[in-house]
Structures are given as C-alpha cells and as structure tokens.
Amino acid sequence: MIRNYGRPFPAAIIYPDAIYNIRGSGKKLYLTFDDGPDPESTPRILDILHSHGVKATFFCTGNRVVAAPGLFARIAAEGHRVGNHGYSHLNGLKTPIRDYCADVFRGRDITCSNLFRPPYGRLRVRQYRILERSMKIVFWGLMPYDFDQNLTSAGSYAILTHRMRSGSVIVLHDKSSSTSLQYLDRFLKKALDDGYSFGLVDDSVTRS
C-alpha cells in the first residue's frame, strides 16, 4: 500500500474548495472519526474523550446509525458534532452518480447533518458538484492509517504526533479494528500537554 498521510490525492487538486485543514484557529486540532457508530469502539472512544474534556466530529454511516441509534444519540448528547459518511459507505469512483448521491442524501436524512465526508475520500467530479450545492465536503489533512492492519499502533501514533500541526483535520476510525483505540488516551494527553486545544468541524470553518 502506498500511504498518503496528508491531503488525499488527487482530491486536493480536483476539489480545492473542500475542507482539508482549518485556517486561523490558533493552536487547535480537529479530531474526526469515521465509520461509526460501533457497539465496541464508540463507547470506548466517548469515554476517553470525556476523560480529557475533548470534543470531536463523528462522520457516521447511516446504516450503522440505524443499527445503533442509542450510540448515535449518545454522541450528540455528549456535545460532539455529527457528520454524514453516506448510508452504505460507497466508493464514489465505483458507483453510478445517481446511486451514489441517493445514498449520500439518505445518510444526510438519517444523520441530519450537512457535513459530508466521502468514504475512502473518493468521489467523481459530477458527484462532488451535485453534493456541494447543499453540503460542506470535508476531507482531512492528516491520516495516520489507524485502519491499516499492516501498520502497528506505534507506527500510526508516530505518524500522528510527528505530522500534526495547528489546524490539522485528523481522521481516525470508529471501529474495533482501529489501532487508534490503543493510543487515543495517550495522544490526547500529549496534545493537551503541548498546548493544543480541540475544535469541531462546522459550517463556519475557514477552508485550507
């Protein structure tokens, strides 16, 4: 696997108006989680975030919300931001435009969020143009590959801590196989000790 730890390529070139990092935020990080809610990982993530007083943005998959509505409600109730990750986690490059957009709109109806993160960071230009009319497209600026089973948790943690910068939109994964569960507590402590705060992705952010 060829790993790209920064802005997803070629999305950063094709979709320059999407969000990758957030400017003018001071020494602030934007922690996001994809693919949940998950009955094993979500409660653990929420407990760790709560212990540090940190809020995050959860890009939830519609069919998983339907399967675990209580967990979805807990995310929002604890003050975290909710985003849309589609209903079925489709790859836009492998899905017809109409089917893909219908799936994303279905996810929006369930999550009630106009923030959308494309699964895999992949969608066609036409899909993007349709969706951006009513949604804010959010990619990421830092991917530590916590989902990659060929990368140890120590390796993923090193990528994260060495590459994080003020304004970084960080993507981790809300699922039991994510190695981030092994270092999330340590990462939050380090970031806070280093003087970082954590912000939520919302409609008022400035793109970078």
HUGIDA-V110018 format. One record per helix or strand of 2 or more residues. SS is the DSSP state (2 for helix, 1 for strand). FROM is the first residue (numbers start at 1). LEN is the number of residues. Records with the same first field share a line. If there is no record, write none. Layout:
SS = FROM-LEN + FROM-LEN
//
This chain:
2 = 11-4 + 41-12 + 62-6 + 69-9 + 92-3 + 97-15 + 119-3 + 125-7 + 153-11 + 179-4 + 184-10
1 = 21-2 + 28-7 + 57-4 + 81-4 + 115-2 + 136-3 + 142-2 + 168-6 + 197-2
//
